[in-house]
Amino acid sequence: MSSLVQSVDWLAIAPPTIAAVVGLVVLVADLFVGDARKAVLGWVSVAGLAGSALMLLPLLDGDRSTFCLTGDAAVCSYTADRFTLVVQFLVLGGALLTALLSVTALKDANRGLPDGEYWFLLLSSAAGAALLPASRDLATLIVALEVASLPAFALVGIRHGDRKSSEAALKFFLSSVTATAVSLMGVSFVYASTGTLYLTEIAARIEDVDGQLQTLTRAGVVLTLIGFAFKTAAVPFHFWVPDTYVGAPLPVAAYLSVVGKAVGFSGLILITVVALPSYADVWGPALAVLAALTMTVGNVGALRQRSTRAYSAVRLLAWSSVGQAGYLLVPIAAAAYSEDAEKAVGSTVSYALMYAAVNLGAFAVAALVARTKPLNRVSDYRGLYASRPLAALVLGFFLLCLAGLPPGIIGLFAKVTVFAAAVDAGLGWLAVVMAVNVVIALFYYLQWTTLLFRAPEGEPETHRVPAPLTVAIALTAVLGVALSGAPQLVLRFSGTGLF
């Protein structure tokens, strides 16, 4: 038997490693830093995430792999290829913007949130999320998934004594633990059928599984997919999303909406396209149906939100994120029917990058409004242009991007690439469902956008915007405008293979 022990490529694993190490440093430093200087921990965390993201640059010159079998260098547990780097950029960039939002949130909480624990949990989750797209065996994949998920439970319920927060954390925890149990059972079935955990070896061996094990193998494929469907908030595994987003601190909700989805979708892509291409007849139709259900239920749920209900803005963004998850599932389902599966997957990656930038921006503006309107109702945004013209313009732009309307060109083009992936794969019915859902979504996105520019009720409130929050809004706005001006920066992923 070949040895599993070999040298480590430290440069390849630097992005998740730096995030993890900085998390440990912040946790230990919290013991020695006085209350008056706790803000330093936040800026160390921001610097650590920025450093992790910068370490992606040296990896652009070519694919790198480590933790490989000594007898077969092509079979590895960790691979930093193009797909890995794009998703790691999304994850670490999203975590960095979340950290900027969190600096202000922790200061506003006035010791209501424990600084050291908060930053440790955020960095730990980001490290797990950055590890997952590089994972090329099922064991590493599941470990990375849990390292990303477990700290997120605690982040959702980190407000001590807050009933709403505790309830949200419990729902999130129970649903995620169920998903993990189902995934592990599916993984064990696949391992029992193929005798290996490496994704590339599974792809080669699963085609020649003994006839007596065919049922076990198919059950393993389905159970593994169900587990990841929980993580992506696909219907009917979405029930935890609205209450979790409302109960969590707003930066954590933003983090879950973007980084949480990136984790689920990158894992789903690795399982389906890399490990189980020969079982496309099983996962293809299943994902197509899930995509149709998810986008429909998500958009109808967002449409039903009452603007005067407490936390309706966050709930609308939560249901909207469920609908967006349906769009993200479409190209993965199309990969089962397409001759070029990697091109179809590229459409999901392109859409995810667009969605990450504009959705984080929308949450950043929501965090700004919540500083004076803590109930964060959609009706609280009426007349925002009168008091915060730039914030209103930026939020309007983000909502138009999510709707796929000009001037949100990147949102429009991203939807077109997803639509094209479905049509090219022969999934005309799914393209029709998507078109109907885009029209449904237009109503509530435009309704919110027009509210921003209506006459305010009463005197408009003004207050000083903290610098970290300003930076977060500005970064997402610049990114959204840049991508709308040069959409090829993102859309090129939908035209070429990622692996």
Disulfide bonds with the S-S distance in Angstrom:
Cys68-Cys76 1.94
